[in-house]
Amino acid sequence: MFDSPEMQSVAPLLNVQKRWSRIPAVNELLIERWRSREGHHLFVYPFAGRLVHEGLAALWAYRLSRRIPNTFSMSVNDYGVELLSAHDAALDSDLPDLLLGTRDLAADLAASLNNVEMARRQFREVARIAGLVFEGYGGQRKTAKQLQASSGLLYDVFSNYDPANLLLVQARREVLERQLESSRLKRTLENLAAANVAIQHLARPAPLAFPLLVDRLRDRLSSETLSQRIERMTAQLEKEAGQV
């Protein structure tokens, strides 16, 4: 297995990951913490798939934000989650219980959906099917951005003035059942709670964290292209790897 061409190609990255942080064992949850000029980064690696990670990111951001007023930027991929905040929201000793507890999970998930984009995106589809959003006449269809603005306005109005609106309830239900796979999310939390938790404080982002950082950069406005920013970040990491 470890002699395969695929493993040989990633061996240098795994060696750097091991030097700068650690490689999580089979029954281990790796949590990495790093402070940069942007703020406090929390990297968690459940290896549970992107859909579940979207739900975990929303849930964890909500739970952490209850400790102190905070704003989170979230990034997910198939194997991990990044939460970036202006303020440090948790002590190492509190993190496992805060992140992995299943008590009040349904209520926390429902509350977290009010603060993330997933419910807004799903409401767009619900509103379209319900006929609330006019898609335009034949040959003069509205753009995706126009539809997004219209449904987003309706979502905000309903959320602020009619939170029990049936269309909002439907959108949130569909996110929980389809996108977040809430039953699988609960099983994932239970499995993670039974694992050994390893918390690493980083001097620089390790290789497992790098794709999460890049994914979050996609949404930023910058005069640099994404490839230019990735090249600059990669060059800096390679320079630091050579110095260690």
C-alpha positions in Angstrom: 0.0 0.0 0.0 2.7 2.5 1.0 4.8 1.5 -2.0 2.2 2.5 -4.5 2.9 5.3 -6.9 0.2 7.4 -5.3 1.6 7.1 -1.8 5.1 7.8 -3.1 3.9 11.0 -4.7 2.4 12.3 -1.5 5.2 11.1 0.8 7.0 14.5 0.8 3.7 16.2 1.9 3.1 13.6 4.6 6.6 14.1 5.9 6.0 17.9 6.2 2.6 17.3 7.8 4.3 15.0 10.4 7.1 17.6 11.1 4.8 20.6 11.4 1.8 18.9 13.0 1.0 15.2 13.1 -0.7 12.6 10.9 -3.9 11.5 12.6 -4.1 7.8 13.5 -7.1 5.6 12.7 -9.0 6.3 15.9 -7.8 9.9 16.4 -9.4 13.3 15.7 -6.8 15.9 14.7 -7.4 19.6 15.6 -5.0 22.2 14.6 -4.9 25.8 15.9 -3.0 28.6 14.2 -3.0 32.4 14.7 -2.3 34.6 11.7 -2.8 38.3 10.8 -6.3 37.3 9.7 -7.3 35.9 13.1 -7.6 32.6 14.9 -7.8 29.5 12.7 -9.3 26.2 13.8 -8.7 23.2 11.6 -10.6 20.0 12.3 -10.2 16.7 10.3 -13.2 14.4 10.7 -12.7 12.8 7.2 -16.5 12.4 7.0 -17.3 14.0 3.6 -18.1 17.5 2.4 -21.9 17.4 3.1 -21.4 16.4 6.8 -18.6 18.8 7.1 -20.8 21.7 6.0 -23.2 20.8 8.8 -20.4 20.4 11.3 -18.9 23.8 10.3 -22.2 25.6 10.9 -22.9 23.7 14.1 -19.4 24.4 15.5 -19.4 28.1 14.5 -22.8 28.5 16.3 -21.6 26.8 19.4 -18.4 28.7 19.6 -20.1 32.0 18.9 -22.3 31.5 22.0 -19.3 31.8 24.2 -18.3 35.3 23.1 -19.6 37.5 20.3 -17.7 36.4 17.2 -17.8 36.3 13.4 -16.7 33.1 11.6 -15.5 32.4 8.1 -15.9 28.7 7.2 -14.2 26.5 4.7 -14.8 22.7 4.1 -13.6 19.9 1.9 -13.9 16.2 1.9 -11.6 15.6 4.8 -11.7 18.8 7.0 -13.2 22.0 8.3 -11.6 25.4 8.9 -13.2 28.1 11.1 -11.6 31.5 11.1 -12.6 34.1 13.7 -11.4 37.4 15.0 -11.4 36.2 18.6 -10.2 33.0 20.2 -13.5 31.3 21.3 -12.3 28.3 23.2 -9.7 26.8 25.4 -8.1 23.5 24.4 -9.6 21.7 27.4 -13.1 22.8 26.4 -12.9 22.1 22.7 -13.8 18.4 22.6 -16.9 18.7 24.7 -17.9 21.9 22.9 -17.5 20.6 19.4 -18.5 16.9 19.8 -21.4 16.9 22.2 -24.7 15.6 20.9 -26.9 17.1 23.7 -29.4 19.6 22.2 -28.0 18.7 18.7 -31.3 19.2 16.9 -31.9 22.6 18.5 -28.3 23.7 17.8 -28.5 22.6 14.2 -31.8 24.4 13.7 -30.4 27.6 15.2 -27.1 27.3 13.2 -29.1 27.3 10.0 -30.2 30.8 10.6 -26.7 32.0 10.3 -25.3 30.2 7.3 -25.8 30.4 3.5 -27.1 26.8 3.1 -30.7 27.6 4.2 -30.7 30.7 2.0 -29.6 28.7 -1.0 -32.2 26.0 -0.4 -34.9 28.6 0.1 -34.1 29.9 -3.4 -35.2 26.6 -4.9 -38.3 26.3 -2.6 -39.3 29.9 -3.6 -38.9 29.1 -7.3 -41.1 26.0 -7.1 -43.7 27.9 -5.1 -43.9 30.6 -7.7 -42.6 33.4 -5.5 -39.7 34.1 -7.8 -40.4 35.1 -11.4 -37.9 33.6 -13.7 -38.7 35.9 -16.7 -40.4 35.4 -20.0 -39.2 33.0 -22.7 -36.1 34.4 -24.4 -35.7 36.9 -21.5 -34.8 34.7 -18.6 -33.4 36.4 -15.5 -29.8 35.8 -14.6 -28.8 33.6 -11.7 -27.6 36.7 -9.8 -31.0 38.4 -10.3 -32.9 35.2 -9.0 -30.5 35.0 -6.1 -31.2 38.7 -5.2 -34.9 38.2 -5.4 -35.0 35.0 -3.3 -32.5 36.5 -0.8 -34.7 39.5 -0.2 -37.7 37.2 0.4 -35.7 35.0 2.7 -34.6 38.0 4.8 -38.1 39.4 5.0 -39.6 36.1 6.1 -36.8 35.4 8.6 -37.2 38.8 10.2 -41.0 39.2 10.2 -42.5 35.7 9.7 -39.9 33.1 11.1 -42.6 30.4 11.2 -43.3 30.7 7.5 -43.9 27.3 6.0 -41.5 27.9 3.1 -38.7 28.7 5.5 -39.5 25.6 7.5 -39.4 23.5 4.3 -36.1 25.0 3.3 -34.5 24.3 6.6 -36.0 20.8 6.7 -34.5 20.0 3.3 -31.1 21.3 4.4 -31.2 19.1 7.5 -32.4 15.9 5.8 -30.8 16.2 2.4 -27.7 18.4 2.4 -26.5 17.9 6.0 -27.6 14.3 6.4 -28.5 15.1 10.0 -28.7 11.4 11.1 -25.3 10.8 9.6 -24.0 13.9 11.2 -25.1 12.7 14.6 -23.4 9.3 14.1 -20.2 11.2 13.0 -20.2 13.2 16.2 -20.7 10.1 18.3 -17.8 8.4 16.5 -15.6 11.5 16.9 -16.5 11.7 20.6 -15.2 8.2 21.1 -11.9 9.0 19.4 -8.7 10.3 20.9 -8.4 14.1 20.3 -5.0 15.5 19.4 -4.7 19.3 19.5 -1.7 20.8 17.7 -0.7 24.5 17.9 1.0 25.4 14.6 3.6 28.0 13.7 2.5 27.8 10.1 -0.4 26.0 8.3 0.5 22.4 7.7 -0.3 20.6 4.3 -3.7 19.3 5.4 -4.8 22.8 6.1 -3.5 24.3 2.9 -6.5 23.3 0.6 -8.9 24.7 3.2 -7.1 28.0 3.1 -7.2 28.1 -0.7 -10.9 27.2 -0.8 -11.7 30.2 1.5 -9.6 32.5 -0.7 -11.9 31.9 -3.7 -14.5 34.2 -2.2 -12.2 37.1 -1.7 -11.9 40.2 -3.9 -8.3 40.8 -4.9 -6.3 42.2 -7.8 -4.3 38.9 -7.8 -5.7 35.9 -9.5 -6.3 32.8 -7.4 -3.4 31.0 -9.1 -1.1 33.9 -8.2 -2.1 33.8 -4.6 -1.7 30.0 -4.5 1.8 30.3 -6.1 2.8 32.9 -3.5 1.5 30.8 -0.6 3.2 27.7 -1.9 6.5 29.4 -2.4 6.4 30.7 1.2 5.5 27.2 2.6 8.3 25.6 0.5 10.8 28.1 1.8 9.7 27.5 5.4 9.8 23.7 4.8 13.4 24.0 3.6 14.4 25.9 6.7 12.9 23.4 9.2 
